[in-house]
Amino acid sequence: MELALIDKACDALGMDRAGLISEAALFEATRLGVRYSVEPLPRLTRSWPFLPDRGDEPTGARISTTISRSLNELVKRAAEHVHASEPLFLVGSTLAYIGRLQNSFEGLAEDSPEEAASLRRKLAAIKLPRQYQYRPGV
């Protein structure tokens, strides 16, 4: 299910999976305050809301993606900060990013207002689980 949602967003945006996942991971790491410094981050005051809930079911599909060395370091730090594995951080941050795009993306760089509206409709058609639907302040 997670892979299908990510692929729908890639199709809507005309991006490859690695690009979307990298963009989302960098956004979430930055939002969390994770950076290349050695100073420790303050402890989270609440659980990270984007940890994928898979229950007891094993993952049906496994994917491989490539991220840069520099981003990999941020992903490691961010995953540790939110008490998640790196793959779960990548999936959770990507689905949360898609939710933010559904809510806030305007398509200002598109060639025409019609193209922007089409892109927004494609994004809006992706049915994300509730935890990834954009909620201001999260």
Phi, psi and omega in degrees: 000313182300317180298318179297320179295317179295317179296324176297319178294320177300315179298316181298319185271350183068036182243159171273162185300317181299320180295315180294314181297318179297315179299315181293317181296318178296318178300312184291320177300316179296317179299325180281349181087014179282130181213180184277020181270169179264353180289136181290148178281149174296148179298146176294140178273348177208166181294149176293121188284355187253012177294121181302135179262103183254359181059218180265000183283136174289156178296130181287318182234139176248139179236158174244142176219158180249130173232157183291161178300318182293320177291324179302322178296317178296320179299316178301313181295317181293317179299317177298319182298323182262007178060050179228159171287162179299316178299319179293325176296316180297315180294311182298317180291327179291316179294322177295323179295319177299318177299321178293320177297318178303322184276323194242342184292130181253337182078032184297336181269001179288161184290334181210160176300329179293318177296319178297317180295321178297316179297316178298321177296318179297317178295317181296334182285348180283121183268094180276149170301153186307322184296342181258356177286134189300130174230113180307142178090355179267000000 
